């Protein structure tokens, strides 16, 4: 699913995000969404979210179990 659209992201789903510090390398961090921080319906670089562990980044992939949706 597309991480650029807010409607695809809900609290509780597992996602891969890029943290601000990792933007130059594109390194992904996996976690569970706690809060959606982007108010607009879409964003070209991915919707900004806060994970349950407090990390903030932009969604690059939406994960369902071990498979990419």
PQR file with spaces between the fields and no chain letter, atoms N, CA, C, O and H, PARSE charges and radii, in Angstrom:
ATOM       1  N    UNK     1       0.833   -1.199    0.000 -0.4000 1.5000
ATOM       2  CA   UNK     1       0.000    0.000    0.000 -0.0000 2.0000
ATOM       3  C    UNK     1       0.868    1.249    0.000  0.5500 1.7000
ATOM       4  O    UNK     1       2.039    1.216    0.378 -0.5500 1.4000
ATOM       5  N    UNK     2       0.286    2.315   -0.419 -0.4000 1.5000
ATOM       6  CA   UNK     2       0.998    3.561   -0.594 -0.0000 2.0000
ATOM       7  C    UNK     2       1.132    4.319    0.730  0.5500 1.7000
ATOM       8  O    UNK     2       0.127    4.689    1.336 -0.5500 1.4000
ATOM       9  H    UNK     2      -0.665    2.342   -0.726  0.4000 1.0000
ATOM      10  N    UNK     3       2.370    4.551    1.179 -0.4000 1.5000
ATOM      11  CA   UNK     3       2.631    5.301    2.398 -0.0000 2.0000
ATOM      12  C    UNK     3       2.495    6.801    2.223  0.5500 1.7000
ATOM      13  O    UNK     3       2.700    7.561    3.169 -0.5500 1.4000
ATOM      14  H    UNK     3       3.187    4.250    0.686  0.4000 1.0000
ATOM      15  N    UNK     4       2.145    7.238    1.002 -0.4000 1.5000
ATOM      16  CA   UNK     4       1.975    8.672    0.732 -0.0000 2.0000
ATOM      17  C    UNK     4       0.549    9.137    0.975  0.5500 1.7000
ATOM      18  O    UNK     4       0.281   10.338    0.945 -0.5500 1.4000
ATOM      19  H    UNK     4       1.978    6.621    0.233  0.4000 1.0000
ATOM      20  N    UNK     5      -0.374    8.207    1.216 -0.4000 1.5000
ATOM      21  CA   UNK     5      -1.776    8.549    1.420 -0.0000 2.0000
ATOM      22  C    UNK     5      -2.186    8.290    2.863  0.5500 1.7000
ATOM      23  O    UNK     5      -1.999    7.190    3.383 -0.5500 1.4000
ATOM      24  H    UNK     5      -0.157    7.231    1.240  0.4000 1.0000
ATOM      25  N    UNK     6      -2.751    9.317    3.508 -0.4000 1.5000
ATOM      26  CA   UNK     6      -3.149    9.236    4.910 -0.0000 2.0000
ATOM      27  C    UNK     6      -4.216    8.164    5.150  0.5500 1.7000
ATOM      28  O    UNK     6      -4.239    7.530    6.205 -0.5500 1.4000
ATOM      29  H    UNK     6      -2.903   10.210    3.085  0.4000 1.0000
ATOM      30  N    UNK     7      -5.106    7.965    4.158 -0.4000 1.5000
ATOM      31  CA   UNK     7      -6.208    7.015    4.335 -0.0000 2.0000
ATOM      32  C    UNK     7      -5.714    5.571    4.475  0.5500 1.7000
ATOM      33  O    UNK     7      -6.445    4.721    4.984 -0.5500 1.4000
ATOM      34  H    UNK     7      -5.088    8.480    3.301  0.4000 1.0000
ATOM      35  N    UNK     8      -4.486    5.282    4.030 -0.4000 1.5000
ATOM      36  CA   UNK     8      -3.936    3.929    4.123 -0.0000 2.0000
ATOM      37  C    UNK     8      -3.299    3.632    5.471  0.5500 1.7000
ATOM      38  O    UNK     8      -2.923    2.490    5.736 -0.5500 1.4000
ATOM      39  H    UNK     8      -3.892    5.972    3.616  0.4000 1.0000
ATOM      40  N    UNK     9      -3.170    4.643    6.330 -0.4000 1.5000
ATOM      41  CA   UNK     9      -2.428    4.499    7.580 -0.0000 2.0000
ATOM      42  C    UNK     9      -3.362    4.692    8.766  0.5500 1.7000
ATOM      43  O    UNK     9      -4.073    5.692    8.854 -0.5500 1.4000
ATOM      44  H    UNK     9      -3.474    5.571    6.115  0.4000 1.0000
ATOM      45  N    UNK    10      -3.352    3.730    9.670 -0.4000 1.5000
ATOM      46  CA   UNK    10      -4.155    3.816   10.886 -0.0000 2.0000
ATOM      47  C    UNK    10      -3.285    3.416   12.072  0.5500 1.7000
ATOM      48  O    UNK    10      -2.363    2.616   11.913 -0.5500 1.4000
ATOM      49  H    UNK    10      -2.774    2.917    9.599  0.4000 1.0000
ATOM      50  N    UNK    11      -3.558    3.954   13.255 -0.4000 1.5000
ATOM      51  CA   UNK    11      -2.802    3.533   14.438 -0.0000 2.0000
ATOM      52  C    UNK    11      -2.927    2.024   14.636  0.5500 1.7000
ATOM      53  O    UNK    11      -4.000    1.441   14.473 -0.5500 1.4000
ATOM      54  H    UNK    11      -4.307    4.604   13.384  0.4000 1.0000
ATOM      55  N    UNK    12      -1.792    1.407   14.994 -0.4000 1.5000
ATOM      56  CA   UNK    12      -1.777   -0.023   15.246 -0.0000 2.0000
ATOM      57  C    UNK    12      -1.201   -0.860   14.123  0.5500 1.7000
ATOM      58  O    UNK    12      -0.902   -2.037   14.327 -0.5500 1.4000
ATOM      59  H    UNK    12      -0.921    1.880   15.126  0.4000 1.0000
ATOM      60  N    UNK    13      -1.033   -0.272   12.914 -0.4000 1.5000
ATOM      61  CA   UNK    13      -0.454   -1.053   11.827 -0.0000 2.0000
ATOM      62  C    UNK    13       1.075   -0.992   11.887  0.5500 1.7000
ATOM      63  O    UNK    13       1.644   -0.068   12.468 -0.5500 1.4000
ATOM      64  H    UNK    13      -1.275    0.684   12.748  0.4000 1.0000
ATOM      65  N    UNK    14       1.724   -1.977   11.288 -0.4000 1.5000
ATOM      66  CA   UNK    14       3.179   -2.026   11.230 -0.0000 2.0000
ATOM      67  C    UNK    14       3.646   -1.373    9.933  0.5500 1.7000
ATOM      68  O    UNK    14       3.127   -1.656    8.853 -0.5500 1.4000
ATOM      69  H    UNK    14       1.261   -2.727   10.816  0.4000 1.0000
ATOM      70  N    UNK    15       4.631   -0.497   10.062 -0.4000 1.5000
ATOM      71  CA   UNK    15       5.148    0.235    8.905 -0.0000 2.0000
ATOM      72  C    UNK    15       6.669    0.317    8.958  0.5500 1.7000
ATOM      73  O    UNK    15       7.282    0.124   10.008 -0.5500 1.4000
ATOM      74  H    UNK    15       5.053   -0.267   10.940  0.4000 1.0000
ATOM      75  N    UNK    16       7.262    0.606    7.806 -0.4000 1.5000
ATOM      76  CA   UNK    16       8.672    0.969    7.724 -0.0000 2.0000
ATOM      77  C    UNK    16       8.731    2.463    7.480  0.5500 1.7000
ATOM      78  O    UNK    16       8.089    2.975    6.563 -0.5500 1.4000
ATOM      79  H    UNK    16       6.764    0.762    6.953  0.4000 1.0000
ATOM      80  N    UNK    17       9.508    3.172    8.306 -0.4000 1.5000
ATOM      81  CA   UNK    17       9.643    4.624    8.161 -0.0000 2.0000
ATOM      82  C    UNK    17      11.106    4.996    7.952  0.5500 1.7000
ATOM      83  O    UNK    17      12.011    4.221    8.261 -0.5500 1.4000
ATOM      84  H    UNK    17      10.030    2.757    9.051  0.4000 1.0000
ATOM      85  N    UNK    18      11.318    6.193    7.422 -0.4000 1.5000
ATOM      86  CA   UNK    18      12.645    6.785    7.347 -0.0000 2.0000
ATOM      87  C    UNK    18      12.696    7.899    8.385  0.5500 1.7000
ATOM      88  O    UNK    18      11.913    8.848    8.331 -0.5500 1.4000
ATOM      89  H    UNK    18      10.582    6.822    7.171  0.4000 1.0000
ATOM      90  N    UNK    19      13.623    7.774    9.328 -0.4000 1.5000
ATOM      91  CA   UNK    19      13.829    8.814   10.331 -0.0000 2.0000
ATOM      92  C    UNK    19      14.550   10.000    9.691  0.5500 1.7000
ATOM      93  O    UNK    19      15.244    9.835    8.687 -0.5500 1.4000
ATOM      94  H    UNK    19      14.259    7.003    9.372  0.4000 1.0000
ATOM      95  N    UNK    20      14.392   11.180   10.259 -0.4000 1.5000
ATOM      96  CA   UNK    20      15.037   12.390    9.732 -0.0000 2.0000
ATOM      97  C    UNK    20      16.542   12.182    9.574  0.5500 1.7000
ATOM      98  O    UNK    20      17.118   12.557    8.553 -0.5500 1.4000
ATOM      99  H    UNK    20      13.828   11.314   11.074  0.4000 1.0000
ATOM     100  N    UNK    21      17.176   11.586   10.577 -0.4000 1.5000
ATOM     101  CA   UNK    21      18.630   11.378   10.546 -0.0000 2.0000
ATOM     102  C    UNK    21      19.051   10.370    9.481  0.5500 1.7000
ATOM     103  O    UNK    21      20.205   10.364    9.052 -0.5500 1.4000
ATOM     104  H    UNK    21      16.708   11.281   11.407  0.4000 1.0000
ATOM     105  N    UNK    22      18.117    9.514    9.051 -0.4000 1.5000
ATOM     106  CA   UNK    22      18.435    8.478    8.074 -0.0000 2.0000
ATOM     107  C    UNK    22      18.024    8.852    6.644  0.5500 1.7000
ATOM     108  O    UNK    22      18.165    8.034    5.735 -0.5500 1.4000
ATOM     109  H    UNK    22      17.180    9.518    9.399  0.4000 1.0000
ATOM     110  N    UNK    23      17.524   10.060    6.434 -0.4000 1.5000
ATOM     111  CA   UNK    23      17.082   10.463    5.097 -0.0000 2.0000
ATOM     112  C    UNK    23      18.197   10.390    4.051  0.5500 1.7000
ATOM     113  O    UNK    23      17.928    9.978    2.923 -0.5500 1.4000
ATOM     114  H    UNK    23      17.409   10.725    7.172  0.4000 1.0000
ATOM     115  N    UNK    24      19.445   10.774    4.379 -0.4000 1.5000
ATOM     116  CA   UNK    24      20.498   10.677    3.349 -0.0000 2.0000
ATOM     117  C    UNK    24      20.774    9.229    2.913  0.5500 1.7000
ATOM     118  O    UNK    24      21.108    8.995    1.751 -0.5500 1.4000
ATOM     119  H    UNK    24      19.663   11.108    5.296  0.4000 1.0000
ATOM     120  N    UNK    25      20.641    8.270    3.814 -0.4000 1.5000
ATOM     121  CA   UNK    25      20.947    6.878    3.485 -0.0000 2.0000
ATOM     122  C    UNK    25      19.704    6.084    3.090  0.5500 1.7000
ATOM     123  O    UNK    25      19.817    5.066    2.407 -0.5500 1.4000
ATOM     124  H    UNK    25      20.370    8.460    4.757  0.4000 1.0000
ATOM     125  N    UNK    26      18.517    6.536    3.510 -0.4000 1.5000
ATOM     126  CA   UNK    26      17.287    5.813    3.214 -0.0000 2.0000
ATOM     127  C    UNK    26      17.065    4.609    4.103  0.5500 1.7000
ATOM     128  O    UNK    26      16.211    3.775    3.801 -0.5500 1.4000
ATOM     129  H    UNK    26      18.425    7.363    4.065  0.4000 1.0000
ATOM     130  N    UNK    27      17.815    4.495    5.201 -0.4000 1.5000
ATOM     131  CA   UNK    27      17.681    3.378    6.134 -0.0000 2.0000
ATOM     132  C    UNK    27      16.273    3.352    6.722  0.5500 1.7000
ATOM     133  O    UNK    27      15.758    4.382    7.157 -0.5500 1.4000
ATOM     134  H    UNK    27      18.508    5.173    5.446  0.4000 1.0000
ATOM     135  N    UNK    28      15.652    2.168    6.735 -0.4000 1.5000
ATOM     136  CA   UNK    28      14.279    2.024    7.217 -0.0000 2.0000
ATOM     137  C    UNK    28      14.251    1.530    8.654  0.5500 1.7000
ATOM     138  O    UNK    28      15.104    0.749    9.078 -0.5500 1.4000
ATOM     139  H    UNK    28      16.070    1.331    6.381  0.4000 1.0000
ATOM     140  N    UNK    29      13.260    1.997    9.391 -0.4000 1.5000
ATOM     141  CA   UNK    29      13.010    1.570   10.767 -0.0000 2.0000
ATOM     142  C    UNK    29      11.598    1.022   10.828  0.5500 1.7000
ATOM     143  O    UNK    29      10.658    1.687   10.392 -0.5500 1.4000
ATOM     144  H    UNK    29      12.567    2.631    9.047  0.4000 1.0000
ATOM     145  N    UNK    30      11.431   -0.189   11.366 -0.4000 1.5000
ATOM     146  CA   UNK    30      10.108   -0.811   11.432 -0.0000 2.0000
ATOM     147  C    UNK    30       9.502   -0.577   12.813  0.5500 1.7000
ATOM     148  O    UNK    30      10.193   -0.627   13.830 -0.5500 1.4000
ATOM     149  H    UNK    30      12.194   -0.729   11.720  0.4000 1.0000
ATOM     150  N    UNK    31       8.195   -0.321   12.823 -0.4000 1.5000
ATOM     151  CA   UNK    31       7.505   -0.130   14.086 -0.0000 2.0000
ATOM     152  C    UNK    31       6.003   -0.079   13.892  0.5500 1.7000
ATOM     153  O    UNK    31       5.491   -0.192   12.778 -0.5500 1.4000
ATOM     154  H    UNK    31       7.634   -0.281   11.996  0.4000 1.0000
ATOM     155  N    UNK    32       5.316    0.094   15.005 -0.4000 1.5000
ATOM     156  CA   UNK    32       3.855    0.147   15.014 -0.0000 2.0000
ATOM     157  C    UNK    32       3.420    1.595   15.208  0.5500 1.7000
ATOM     158  O    UNK    32       3.909    2.285   16.102 -0.5500 1.4000
ATOM     159  H    UNK    32       5.732    0.186   15.910  0.4000 1.0000
ATOM     160  N    UNK    33       2.502    2.046   14.364 -0.4000 1.5000
ATOM     161  CA   UNK    33       2.043    3.439   14.385 -0.0000 2.0000
ATOM     162  C    UNK    33       1.254    3.725   15.662  0.5500 1.7000
ATOM     163  O    UNK    33       0.326    2.999   16.019 -0.5500 1.4000
ATOM     164  H    UNK    33       2.105    1.485   13.638  0.4000 1.0000
ATOM     165  N    UNK    34       1.651    4.801   16.335 -0.4000 1.5000
ATOM     166  CA   UNK    34       0.907    5.286   17.499 -0.0000 2.0000
ATOM     167  C    UNK    34       0.057    6.488   17.109  0.5500 1.7000
ATOM     168  O    UNK    34      -1.135    6.529   17.414 -0.5500 1.4000
ATOM     169  H    UNK    34       2.404    5.390   16.044  0.4000 1.0000
ATOM     170  N    UNK    35       0.666    7.479   16.428 -0.4000 1.5000
ATOM     171  CA   UNK    35      -0.029    8.709   16.039 -0.0000 2.0000
ATOM     172  C    UNK    35       0.313    9.060   14.598  0.5500 1.7000
ATOM     173  O    UNK    35       1.425    8.812   14.132 -0.5500 1.4000
ATOM     174  H    UNK    35       1.635    7.446   16.180  0.4000 1.0000
ATOM     175  N    UNK    36      -0.661    9.642   13.896 -0.4000 1.5000
ATOM     176  CA   UNK    36      -0.434   10.185   12.553 -0.0000 2.0000
ATOM     177  C    UNK    36      -0.237   11.687   12.714  0.5500 1.7000
ATOM     178  O    UNK    36      -1.104   12.378   13.248 -0.5500 1.4000
ATOM     179  H    UNK    36      -1.565    9.843   14.274  0.4000 1.0000
ATOM     180  N    UNK    37       0.903   12.189   12.251 -0.4000 1.5000
ATOM     181  CA   UNK    37       1.254   13.592   12.475 -0.0000 2.0000
ATOM     182  C    UNK    37       0.954   14.492   11.283  0.5500 1.7000
ATOM     183  O    UNK    37       0.806   15.702   11.455 -0.5500 1.4000
ATOM     184  H    UNK    37       1.607   11.627   11.816  0.4000 1.0000
ATOM     185  N    UNK    38       0.862   13.934   10.083 -0.4000 1.5000
ATOM     186  CA   UNK    38       0.543   14.727    8.894 -0.0000 2.0000
ATOM     187  C    UNK    38      -0.961   14.947    8.824  0.5500 1.7000
ATOM     188  O    UNK    38      -1.735   13.992    8.896 -0.5500 1.4000
ATOM     189  H    UNK    38       0.982   12.951    9.943  0.4000 1.0000
ATOM     190  N    UNK    39      -1.377   16.207    8.683 -0.4000 1.5000
ATOM     191  CA   UNK    39      -2.803   16.523    8.614 -0.0000 2.0000
ATOM     192  C    UNK    39      -3.369   16.418    7.201  0.5500 1.7000
ATOM     193  O    UNK    39      -4.551   16.119    7.031 -0.5500 1.4000
ATOM     194  H    UNK    39      -0.748   16.982    8.625  0.4000 1.0000
ATOM     195  N    UNK    40      -2.542   16.660    6.188 -0.4000 1.5000
ATOM     196  CA   UNK    40      -3.044   16.616    4.815 -0.0000 2.0000
ATOM     197  C    UNK    40      -3.320   15.177    4.387  0.5500 1.7000
ATOM     198  O    UNK    40      -2.820   14.236    5.002 -0.5500 1.4000
ATOM     199  H    UNK    40      -1.581   16.903    6.325  0.4000 1.0000
ATOM     200  N    UNK    41      -4.113   15.010    3.337 -0.4000 1.5000
ATOM     201  CA   UNK    41      -4.514   13.687    2.873 -0.0000 2.0000
ATOM     202  C    UNK    41      -3.396   12.939    2.168  0.5500 1.7000
ATOM     203  O    UNK    41      -3.443   11.713    2.069 -0.5500 1.4000
ATOM     204  H    UNK    41      -4.519   15.775    2.837  0.4000 1.0000
ATOM     205  N    UNK    42      -2.390   13.657    1.675 -0.4000 1.5000
ATOM     206  CA   UNK    42      -1.259   13.006    1.024 -0.0000 2.0000
ATOM     207  C    UNK    42      -0.002   13.846    1.215  0.5500 1.7000
ATOM     208  O    UNK    42      -0.067   15.036    1.521 -0.5500 1.4000
ATOM     209  H    UNK    42      -2.353   14.653    1.755  0.4000 1.0000
ATOM     210  N    UNK    43       1.149   13.193    1.026 -0.4000 1.5000
ATOM     211  CA   UNK    43       2.427   13.895    1.092 -0.0000 2.0000
ATOM     212  C    UNK    43       3.393   13.146    0.182  0.5500 1.7000
ATOM     213  O    UNK    43       3.489   11.922    0.271 -0.5500 1.4000
ATOM     214  H    UNK    43       1.203   12.226    0.778  0.4000 1.0000
ATOM     215  N    UNK    44       4.114   13.854   -0.696 -0.4000 1.5000
ATOM     216  CA   UNK    44       4.963   13.176   -1.678 -0.0000 2.0000
ATOM     217  C    UNK    44       6.109   12.358   -1.073  0.5500 1.7000
ATOM     218  O    UNK    44       6.599   11.429   -1.715 -0.5500 1.4000
ATOM     219  H    UNK    44       4.035   14.848   -0.768  0.4000 1.0000
ATOM     220  N    UNK    45       6.543   12.684    0.143 -0.4000 1.5000
ATOM     221  CA   UNK    45       7.649   11.962    0.777 -0.0000 2.0000
ATOM     222  C    UNK    45       7.167   10.947    1.806  0.5500 1.7000
ATOM     223  O    UNK    45       7.984   10.284    2.446 -0.5500 1.4000
ATOM     224  H    UNK    45       6.145   13.439    0.664  0.4000 1.0000
ATOM     225  N    UNK    46       5.869   10.817    1.972 -0.4000 1.5000
ATOM     226  CA   UNK    46       5.314    9.874    2.935 -0.0000 2.0000
ATOM     227  C    UNK    46       4.652   10.597    4.093  0.5500 1.7000
ATOM     228  O    UNK    46       5.048   11.703    4.462 -0.5500 1.4000
ATOM     229  H    UNK    46       5.206   11.356    1.452  0.4000 1.0000
ATOM     230  N    UNK    47       3.643    9.962    4.657 -0.4000 1.5000
ATOM     231  CA   UNK    47       2.919   10.526    5.801 -0.0000 2.0000
ATOM     232  C    UNK    47       3.802   10.421    7.043  0.5500 1.7000
ATOM     233  O    UNK    47       4.394    9.374    7.304 -0.5500 1.4000
ATOM     234  H    UNK    47       3.321    9.064    4.357  0.4000 1.0000
ATOM     235  N    UNK    48       3.886   11.500    7.799 -0.4000 1.5000
ATOM     236  CA   UNK    48       4.704   11.510    9.013 -0.0000 2.0000
ATOM     237  C    UNK    48       3.917   10.876   10.154  0.5500 1.7000
ATOM     238  O    UNK    48       2.761   11.226   10.392 -0.5500 1.4000
ATOM     239  H    UNK    48       3.405   12.350    7.587  0.4000 1.0000
ATOM     240  N    UNK    49       4.560    9.933   10.863 -0.4000 1.5000
ATOM     241  CA   UNK    49       3.919    9.229   11.970 -0.0000 2.0000
ATOM     242  C    UNK    49       4.863    9.154   13.169  0.5500 1.7000
ATOM     243  O    UNK    49       6.077    9.313   13.040 -0.5500 1.4000
ATOM     244  H    UNK    49       5.499    9.649   10.669  0.4000 1.0000
ATOM     245  N    UNK    50       4.272    8.909   14.336 -0.4000 1.5000
ATOM     246  CA   UNK    50       5.029    8.610   15.548 -0.0000 2.0000
ATOM     247  C    UNK    50       4.799    7.136   15.853  0.5500 1.7000
ATOM     248  O    UNK    50       3.657    6.681   15.917 -0.5500 1.4000
ATOM     249  H    UNK    50       3.286    8.781   14.441  0.4000 1.0000
ATOM     250  N    UNK    51       5.880    6.397   16.041 -0.4000 1.5000
ATOM     251  CA   UNK    51       5.765    4.985   16.387 -0.0000 2.0000
ATOM     252  C    UNK    51       5.518    4.834   17.884  0.5500 1.7000
ATOM     253  O    UNK    51       5.667    5.790   18.646 -0.5500 1.4000
ATOM     254  H    UNK    51       6.807    6.768   15.989  0.4000 1.0000
ATOM     255  N    UNK    52       5.141    3.629   18.299 -0.4000 1.5000
ATOM     256  CA   UNK    52       4.861    3.383   19.714 -0.0000 2.0000
ATOM     257  C    UNK    52       6.079    3.607   20.585  0.5500 1.7000
ATOM     258  O    UNK    52       5.936    3.921   21.766 -0.5500 1.4000
ATOM     259  H    UNK    52       5.020    2.853   17.681  0.4000 1.0000
ATOM     260  N    UNK    53       7.293    3.454   20.027 -0.4000 1.5000
ATOM     261  CA   UNK    53       8.506    3.690   20.814 -0.0000 2.0000
ATOM     262  C    UNK    53       8.942    5.155   20.806  0.5500 1.7000
ATOM     263  O    UNK    53       9.982    5.496   21.370 -0.5500 1.4000
ATOM     264  H    UNK    53       7.409    3.199   19.067  0.4000 1.0000
ATOM     265  N    UNK    54       8.139    6.035   20.160 -0.4000 1.5000
ATOM     266  CA   UNK    54       8.400    7.472   20.188 -0.0000 2.0000
ATOM     267  C    UNK    54       9.160    8.015   18.994  0.5500 1.7000
ATOM     268  O    UNK    54       9.281    9.233   18.854 -0.5500 1.4000
ATOM     269  H    UNK    54       7.294    5.758   19.702  0.4000 1.0000
ATOM     270  N    UNK    55       9.678    7.154   18.129 -0.4000 1.5000
ATOM     271  CA   UNK    55      10.405    7.626   16.959 -0.0000 2.0000
ATOM     272  C    UNK    55       9.436    8.227   15.938  0.5500 1.7000
ATOM     273  O    UNK    55       8.304    7.766   15.789 -0.5500 1.4000
ATOM     274  H    UNK    55       9.580    6.166   18.243  0.4000 1.0000
ATOM     275  N    UNK    56       9.906    9.269   15.238 -0.4000 1.5000
ATOM     276  CA   UNK    56       9.080    9.976   14.255 -0.0000 2.0000
ATOM     277  C    UNK    56       9.757    9.908   12.894  0.5500 1.7000
ATOM     278  O    UNK    56      10.959   10.142   12.769 -0.5500 1.4000
ATOM     279  H    UNK    56      10.825    9.643   15.359  0.4000 1.0000
ATOM     280  N    UNK    57       8.960    9.582   11.873 -0.4000 1.5000
ATOM     281  CA   UNK    57       9.497    9.542   10.519 -0.0000 2.0000
ATOM     282  C    UNK    57       8.382    9.447    9.501  0.5500 1.7000
ATOM     283  O    UNK    57       7.201    9.459    9.848 -0.5500 1.4000
ATOM     284  H    UNK    57       7.984    9.393   11.975  0.4000 1.0000
ATOM     285  N    UNK    58       8.773    9.350    8.227 -0.4000 1.5000
ATOM     286  CA   UNK    58       7.814    9.281    7.130 -0.0000 2.0000
ATOM     287  C    UNK    58       7.675    7.848    6.645  0.5500 1.7000
ATOM     288  O    UNK    58       8.663    7.134    6.474 -0.5500 1.4000
ATOM     289  H    UNK    58       9.732    9.340    7.945  0.4000 1.0000
ATOM     290  N    UNK    59       6.413    7.435    6.425 -0.4000 1.5000
ATOM     291  CA   UNK    59       6.118    6.063    6.033 -0.0000 2.0000
ATOM     292  C    UNK    59       6.597    5.811    4.607  0.5500 1.7000
ATOM     293  O    UNK    59       6.266    6.560    3.688 -0.5500 1.4000
ATOM     294  H    UNK    59       5.611    8.015    6.564  0.4000 1.0000
ATOM     295  N    UNK    60       7.381    4.746    4.434 -0.4000 1.5000
ATOM     296  CA   UNK    60       7.836    4.326    3.111 -0.0000 2.0000
ATOM     297  C    UNK    60       7.140    3.047    2.676  0.5500 1.7000
ATOM     298  O    UNK    60       6.882    2.863    1.487 -0.5500 1.4000
ATOM     299  H    UNK    60       7.649    4.137    5.181  0.4000 1.0000
ATOM     300  N    UNK    61       6.829    2.154    3.621 -0.4000 1.5000
ATOM     301  CA   UNK    61       6.135    0.911    3.300 -0.0000 2.0000
ATOM     302  C    UNK    61       5.168    0.580    4.417  0.5500 1.7000
ATOM     303  O    UNK    61       5.438    0.825    5.593 -0.5500 1.4000
ATOM     304  H    UNK    61       7.039    2.304    4.587  0.4000 1.0000
ATOM     305  N    UNK    62       4.036    0.017    4.026 -0.4000 1.5000
ATOM     306  CA   UNK    62       3.057   -0.484    4.993 -0.0000 2.0000
ATOM     307  C    UNK    62       3.208   -1.997    5.010  0.5500 1.7000
ATOM     308  O    UNK    62       3.147   -2.647    3.967 -0.5500 1.4000
ATOM     309  H    UNK    62       3.817   -0.183    3.071  0.4000 1.0000
ATOM     310  N    UNK    63       3.405   -2.553    6.196 -0.4000 1.5000
ATOM     311  CA   UNK    63       3.684   -3.978    6.363 -0.0000 2.0000
ATOM     312  C    UNK    63       2.484   -4.662    6.995  0.5500 1.7000
ATOM     313  O    UNK    63       1.835   -4.107    7.881 -0.5500 1.4000
ATOM     314  H    UNK    63       3.455   -2.025    7.044  0.4000 1.0000
ATOM     315  N    UNK    64       2.195   -5.869    6.534 -0.4000 1.5000
ATOM     316  CA   UNK    64       1.165   -6.709    7.162 -0.0000 2.0000
ATOM     317  C    UNK    64       1.823   -8.029    7.499  0.5500 1.7000
ATOM     318  O    UNK    64       2.069   -8.841    6.607 -0.5500 1.4000
ATOM     319  H    UNK    64       2.722   -6.321    5.814  0.4000 1.0000
ATOM     320  N    UNK    65       2.117   -8.262    8.780 -0.4000 1.5000
ATOM     321  CA   UNK    65       2.870   -9.454    9.156 -0.0000 2.0000
ATOM     322  C    UNK    65       4.251   -9.374    8.553  0.5500 1.7000
ATOM     323  O    UNK    65       4.946   -8.375    8.740 -0.5500 1.4000
ATOM     324  H    UNK    65       1.917   -7.602    9.504  0.4000 1.0000
ATOM     325  N    UNK    66       4.679  -10.426    7.814 -0.4000 1.5000
ATOM     326  CA   UNK    66       5.996  -10.442    7.169 -0.0000 2.0000
ATOM     327  C    UNK    66       5.920  -10.062    5.697  0.5500 1.7000
ATOM     328  O    UNK    66       6.953   -9.974    5.033 -0.5500 1.4000
ATOM     329  H    UNK    66       4.114  -11.237    7.662  0.4000 1.0000
ATOM     330  N    UNK    67       4.720   -9.837    5.175 -0.4000 1.5000
ATOM     331  CA   UNK    67       4.567   -9.531    3.747 -0.0000 2.0000
ATOM     332  C    UNK    67       4.328   -8.053    3.531  0.5500 1.7000
ATOM     333  O    UNK    67       3.690   -7.390    4.349 -0.5500 1.4000
ATOM     334  H    UNK    67       3.881   -9.908    5.714  0.4000 1.0000
ATOM     335  N    UNK    68       4.836   -7.545    2.439 -0.4000 1.5000
ATOM     336  CA   UNK    68       4.573   -6.159    2.052 -0.0000 2.0000
ATOM     337  C    UNK    68       3.220   -6.124    1.360  0.5500 1.7000
ATOM     338  O    UNK    68       2.956   -6.904    0.445 -0.5500 1.4000
ATOM     339  H    UNK    68       5.354   -8.083    1.775  0.4000 1.0000
ATOM     340  N    UNK    69       2.363   -5.207    1.808 -0.4000 1.5000
ATOM     341  CA   UNK    69       1.016   -5.113    1.239 -0.0000 2.0000
ATOM     342  C    UNK    69       1.060   -4.241    0.001  0.5500 1.7000
ATOM     343  O    UNK    69       0.031   -4.026   -0.640 -0.5500 1.4000
ATOM     344  H    UNK    69       2.578   -4.573    2.552  0.4000 1.0000
